[in-house]
Amino acid sequence: MDREEIMAKINEIARDVFDNDAVVLTENSTAADVDEWDSLTHLLFTNEIEDEFGVTFTLAEVTKSENVGQLVDALMRHLNR
């Protein structure tokens, strides 16, 4: 799975978690870019990504990712193991 396919799937997950069909995340997107994105939805969002891709993020990966691109970087490291 390439980065573009991962981003497409993450956008599907985001629209579901944030209950907003207009959400479009880019690699530079942060919680500040999505009104519905708070600490609880952040946990739900990362959990849904883990479930979809069959990975488990470390606490550091979840808390230190400053944007969606960094979360995708962490995801790709898990997928390439």
Secondary structure as UniProt FT lines:
FT   HELIX           3..17
FT   TURN            18..19
FT   TURN            21..22
FT   TURN            27..28
FT   HELIX           31..33
FT   TURN            35..36
FT   HELIX           39..53
FT   HELIX           59..64
FT   HELIX           68..79
//
